[in-house]
Each structure stands twice: as C-alpha cells, then as structure tokens.
Amino acid sequence: MNNNPIVLVVEDDASVRNLITTTLKSHDYKYISAANGKSAIMEASSHNPDVIFLDLGLPDMDGIEVIRTIRTWSLVPIIVISARGEDSDKIEALDTGADDYLTKPFSVEELLARLRVCQRRLSIIKEDLHQSSVFVNGDLKIDYASGCVFLKDTELHLTPIEYKLLCLLASNIGKVLTHTYITQKIWNHTDENEVASLRVFMATLRKKIEKNTNGVQYIQTHVGVGYRMIKQLDKCE
C-alpha cells in the first residue's frame, strides 16, 4: 500500500457515492463515507481525513454549513462536488473555506486529477515536517532520534504519554486536533475517562513546555473541541 491520503466522501446520492468510492478503491486510496452533514462532521472529527469530497445538497443541512463547521477546527483540504454550477455557488463555497470545486456531472479522471493536486500539497507539507529528525518551534525542540525534548536548550522530563501528545501535536502543527482523534491515537479508543485523562495530561504538559517562556503559548485549547500547537515566529524545521 502507498502513502495515498485518507479521503472522506460526503454524498447522499448512493449511486454517485458508490462511483466515487469504487474509483478510490480501484486506485488504492483509503476512504470513509457519509450520507449527510451530521455524519460528515462526526467522521471528520473522529478520523481526521486528509481530504474531503463534499456534496452541497445534503438532506439534513447545506454543505456550506458543513464547510463552515469543519473550518472552526480543521484546515483539511475540501473539494466540493456539486450540481450547483453557478458562479455565485462556487464563490460562496470557496469563500467559506473550500479548496476546490468540481461540478456534476464529472469524469473520474478529473476527480482523480484534483485529488492528486491535494496529494502533492500534502506530500510537501509532510516532507517539510519530517525532513529532519529534529522538530523546532520557537524555543521548543524535539529530538525524535533520542526521544528528548528541550526548551531553550534545557532538557524537559516528560512522561511517555506527555511525549506522545507533544509529538502528535507537533506533527500536526497549526491544525486543531479533536479530543476524539487524540484519544484514539494515544489510547487506541475513546470514552469519557480518556477525555478526562487527556485534559489532565495536557495541563501538565503545558506547564512544562510553557514554563519560563514569558507568556509564549505553544498549545492552544479549543474549548469543547480539542487542542492545537501554535506556530511560533521561528520557522519549523
């Protein structure tokens, strides 16, 4: 299996949804699907997909609302696939936060081409993040090879869970990670106990990495949603 992204397909028309998912499967892409807006938001929150294909005409809410909701916590690329072909519809979707717009009917070749564009962007981002075994964000440094964390060249003593949380946030710098996504990555499942534990571990982690930083904040809390590592003025290596 290659490193193709995970695609969330949001489409209420079963025939169109099956066409898209069959196309993705035949080209070795991983995918998850949703038939309405509520499920789309839940899947996006739980699985943190790399790309979203989104129909606007959903049965329970307009796709524009789905974009607006997801954009409150995620910068995941969203490609709209809709029968609405008016310029005003395209402009509204793009202004709300969509990255691309494909009008129905569409060819699977064009669909795959749009996906490849997103894939190239994702590869560049991942290469930038992982080109070095050392992650640097302001005065914070993670040496992945040694498993050590430093703040202003002073080594911090983190617990294994704190280290895993920090690495997860660092690998998704600038992106809001939901409670569900984090607990699944750290504990492989999620329930209220894990969410409560997450808050405790995150609080102790923040005390350690934000101590003596003159107010510099590395981890931002999005109440009721999750956490995000903030990019500092120094560019990440």
N, C-alpha and C positions, 0 to 999 in steps of 0.2 A: 504494500500500500504506500502511496506517495504522501506528500505533505499538503494535499489539497485541503482547502478550508471546509469547515462545517457550515452548511447552508440551511437556514430556516426558511421554509416555503410557506407563505401565508396566502391561501387561496380557498374560497368557499366552493367554487365550481370543481366538482370531483374529477371531471374529465381533464380540465386544464391542470389541476394539481397532479394528477397521475402522469400527465405528459411531462411536466417539469421534473418530478421525482424520478421517473423512468429514465429521462435524459441524464440526470445527475448520476444515477446508479450505473448507467452504462459507461459513464466516463470516470468511474471510480471516485466520485465525490460522496462524502458523508452528508446526510441530510436528516432533518426533522421537519415535521409539517404541522400546520394548524389551519383550522377551517373558519375561525372567526377572530375578532380582535382581542377578546379577553384571553383566549388560549395563546394567541401570538405573544402578548405581553408576558404571560406566565412562562412560556417556553424561552423567550429571550432572556428573562430574568434567571431562569433555572439553569439553562445550558450555555449561555454566553456565546452564541454562534459568531462566526467570523464574518458572515454576510447574510443579509436578509432579502429575500424576494417578497415583495408585498403588493397584494391587490388592494385597490382603494375601496371597491364596492363590497364591503363585508356586511354580513347580516345583522350584527349587533352594534357596530359603530363604524364610523367612517375611517378609512385607512389613514387619513390626515391626523386623526386623534391618536392612532397607534404610533405614528412617527413622533408626534409631539410628546407622548408619554415616554417612549424609549429614549428620546433625546434628553430627558431630565437626568439620566444616569448612564448613558452609553453613547459612544461615538462609532458604533458598529456601522459599516457601510450598508446603506439601504437602497436597493434597486426597486423602484416602483414598476409593477407590470399591470397596466390598466387599460380598459376600453375607452377611458376618457382621453380624447385626443386633442382637446382644445388647449391653446397656449396658456390660458388662464389656469387650467388644472395643473399643467406641468409646472408653471411658475409657483403656484401655491405649494405644491409638494416639495419642490426644490428649496423654496424659501423656508419651509417648515423644518427641513433637515434631511431630505432625501439626497442621495448622492448621484443618482441616475434615474432615467425614466424611459421605459420601454412600452410602446403602445401595442395593444392587441388589435388584430392577430399578429403574432410574431413568429419568426423562424427560430428553430432550436439552435441554429448556427450563430445567430445574432445573440441569443441568450447566453450561449457559452462564451462568446467573444466578450460580452460585458462582464461576465464572471472572471474571465482571465485578466481583465484590466484590474479588477479588485484584488485578484490573487497576486498580481505583480506588486501592487501597493503594499499588501500585507507582507510579502516577502522582504521588501525593502525595510519596512518597519522592524520586522523580526531580526533582520541582519544587523541593523543599527544597534539593536538592544543586546544582541548576543555575539557581536564580533569580537568582544573581549571577555576574558574570564573575570573581569573586574567591572562592577557597576558603580558609577559615581553620580551622585545627585547632590550638588552643593557640597557641604562638608561630610555628607554621608557616603560611605564606601562599603561595598560588599565584595569580598574576595571569594568567589564561588569555589575556586580550587581548594582553598584552605578551610572554607566554611566559617570565615571570620568576618566580623562587622566592625567598622571603625567610624568614629565621629571625631573630626578634627585630629586624625591620626591616633586617637586613643581607642584602644580596643574595648568594645562593649561585650558584656557577658549576657548572652541571650539564651533562653531555654529553647529546646528543639522546636516547640510549637511557635514561639515568637520568631525564630529564624525562618521557618516555613512561611509564616504570614508575611514577613518582610520581603522575602524573595517573590512571593506571589504578587504582592503589590508592586514591587519593582519591575517585574516582567510585564506588568500592565500599567505602567506609569501614565498618569493623566486620564485613566479610564476608571469610572466608578464600577466597583465590583459589588454585587448584591450579597446580602447575608447568605442566601441560599447557595450561590455559586461558591463563596469562600468556604462554607462549612462542608460542602460536598468535596471540594478539593483537599481540604485539610483532614477531615474525618471520614470522608467517603459516603456520608449520608447526612441528612439534616433533620433536626427536630428542635423543639423549644429549648431543650437542655444545651444543645450545641450552640444555638444562637446566644444563649446566656453566657456560655463559656467564652464564645468569641468576643463578646463585649469586655469581659474581664481581661483576656489575653491582650486585646488591642489596647486597653487602657494601660497595662503595664509596659507594653512595647513602646507606646508613645512617650511615657515618662522617661524611658531610657534613651530614645533617639532624639527627643526634643529637650533634653536637659542641657542647660547652659548653652542654648543656641540663640539667646537674645530675642526670643519671640518667634524665631523661624519655625514654621509649621510644615512638617513633612507628610502627615497623614490627616486628611480631612474627613470628618464624619458627615455623611448624608443621612440625616435622621429618618429612621424607618425604611431606609433603602440599603445602605452599605457604607463602603469606605473607598477612598481614592488617594493614591500617592501624588503629591503636588510636585510638579517640575520646578526646580529652583533656577535661579538665573544662570548658574553654571550648567552648561550643556551636558547631557548624559553621554557617557562614553559607551 
